[in-house]
């Protein structure tokens, strides 16, 4: 347990000797997640895990969550940051007015303009960009949900002429 705790402290870059109340809000969130990660749960429920975090802290948290999922942990996350959802969620449940509107693969639901409007959700910009590029430039951009894929496809198209 001590070895696992030290690995988690190192992964999150947490000060091992400080009292939690002396830490910043972001660091306290990281301590809370670290306390969950160290016990290697089968299921974890996260409520706004990136709220109040800077970019580096956000990426540390979400890469940790991704690793947990890859190791078989079921991750259920409530999140209003659609960029984080797009980058890290495989499946989503879209809710509005206290009810479920739809559930499914992240990109498919983000691409459903009527659904997003009904849920008052602004999909990530890369989803709209890929939709427009697919309709006006090439179908190769369809279903693209990451900027790196837009860049990769664009480079391939430029190299082919």
C-alpha positions in Angstrom: 0.0 0.0 0.0 2.9 2.4 0.8 4.6 1.6 -2.5 1.3 2.3 -4.4 0.7 5.5 -2.4 4.2 6.7 -3.3 3.7 5.9 -7.0 0.4 7.9 -7.0 2.0 10.8 -5.1 4.8 10.9 -7.7 2.4 10.6 -10.6 0.3 13.5 -9.5 3.3 15.6 -8.3 1.8 16.0 -4.9 3.8 17.2 -1.8 3.8 14.2 0.5 4.6 16.2 3.6 1.9 18.9 3.5 -1.5 19.0 5.1 -4.3 18.8 2.5 -5.8 22.1 3.7 -2.5 24.0 2.9 -2.8 22.9 -0.8 -4.5 24.8 -3.6 -8.0 23.8 -4.8 -6.5 22.0 -7.8 -4.0 20.1 -5.6 -6.8 19.1 -3.2 -8.8 17.7 -6.1 -5.7 15.7 -7.2 -5.3 14.4 -3.6 -8.9 13.3 -3.7 -8.4 11.5 -7.0 -5.1 10.0 -5.8 -6.8 8.6 -2.7 -9.2 6.7 -5.1 -6.6 5.6 -7.6 -4.4 4.1 -4.9 -7.0 1.5 -4.0 -7.5 0.4 -7.6 -11.3 0.4 -7.6 -13.4 -1.5 -10.1 -15.8 1.4 -10.5 -15.2 5.1 -10.0 -17.8 8.0 -10.2 -16.3 11.4 -10.8 -18.2 14.7 -10.5 -16.5 17.5 -12.5 -13.0 16.0 -12.0 -11.3 18.9 -13.9 -13.2 21.8 -12.4 -10.7 24.5 -11.2 -7.7 22.7 -12.6 -5.1 24.3 -14.9 -4.3 22.6 -18.2 -1.4 20.5 -16.8 -3.4 19.3 -13.8 -6.4 18.6 -16.1 -4.3 16.4 -18.4 -2.7 14.6 -15.4 -6.1 13.8 -14.0 -7.7 12.7 -17.3 -4.7 10.6 -18.3 -4.9 8.9 -14.9 -8.6 8.3 -15.5 -7.9 6.9 -19.0 -5.3 4.6 -17.5 -7.8 3.4 -14.9 -10.3 2.7 -17.7 -7.7 0.8 -19.7 -7.0 -1.4 -16.7 -10.6 -2.4 -16.5 -12.0 0.2 -14.1 -15.5 1.4 -15.1 -15.4 5.2 -15.1 -18.6 7.2 -14.8 -18.0 10.9 -15.1 -20.3 14.0 -14.8 -18.6 16.7 -16.9 -19.7 20.0 -18.5 -16.4 20.6 -20.3 -17.2 19.3 -23.7 -13.5 19.4 -24.8 -12.6 17.0 -22.0 -15.7 14.8 -22.9 -14.7 14.7 -26.5 -11.1 13.8 -25.8 -11.7 11.2 -23.1 -15.2 9.8 -23.2 -16.0 6.8 -25.4 -19.8 7.0 -24.7 -22.0 9.7 -23.3 -25.4 10.2 -22.0 -27.0 13.6 -23.0 -29.4 15.0 -20.5 -31.7 18.1 -20.3 -34.6 19.1 -18.1 -33.9 16.2 -15.8 -34.3 13.5 -18.4 -32.1 11.4 -20.7 -32.4 12.6 -24.3 -30.0 10.1 -25.8 -27.0 7.9 -25.2 -24.3 6.5 -27.5 -20.9 7.0 -28.9 -19.4 10.4 -28.2 -18.7 11.6 -31.7 -22.1 10.4 -33.0 -24.0 12.3 -30.4 -21.9 15.5 -30.7 -22.6 15.4 -34.4 -26.3 15.4 -33.9 -27.0 19.1 -34.2 -30.7 18.9 -33.1 -29.8 16.9 -30.0 -27.1 19.3 -29.0 -29.4 22.3 -29.4 -32.2 20.6 -27.5 -29.7 19.8 -24.6 -28.2 23.4 -24.8 -24.8 21.8 -25.4 -22.2 23.5 -27.6 -20.2 20.6 -29.1 -16.4 20.9 -29.2 -15.2 23.1 -32.1 -13.3 20.2 -33.7 -16.6 18.3 -34.2 -18.1 21.2 -36.1 -14.8 21.7 -38.0 -14.7 18.0 -39.0 -18.4 18.1 -40.1 -17.8 21.2 -42.3 -14.6 19.7 -43.8 -16.3 16.4 -44.5 -19.1 18.2 -46.4 -16.9 20.7 -48.3 -13.4 19.2 -48.7 -13.3 15.4 -48.2 -15.3 12.7 -46.6 -12.1 11.6 -44.9 -12.8 14.2 -42.2 -16.1 12.6 -41.2 -16.1 11.2 -37.7 -12.9 13.0 -36.8 -13.0 14.2 -33.2 -9.4 15.2 -32.4 -7.4 18.1 -33.8 -4.4 15.8 -34.3 -6.5 13.8 -36.8 -7.6 16.9 -38.7 -3.9 17.8 -39.0 -2.9 14.3 -40.0 -5.6 14.1 -42.7 -4.7 17.6 -44.0 -1.0 16.7 -44.3 -1.8 13.5 -46.1 -4.0 15.4 -48.6 -1.3 18.0 -49.1 1.4 15.3 -49.7 -0.9 13.5 -52.2 -1.5 16.8 -54.1 
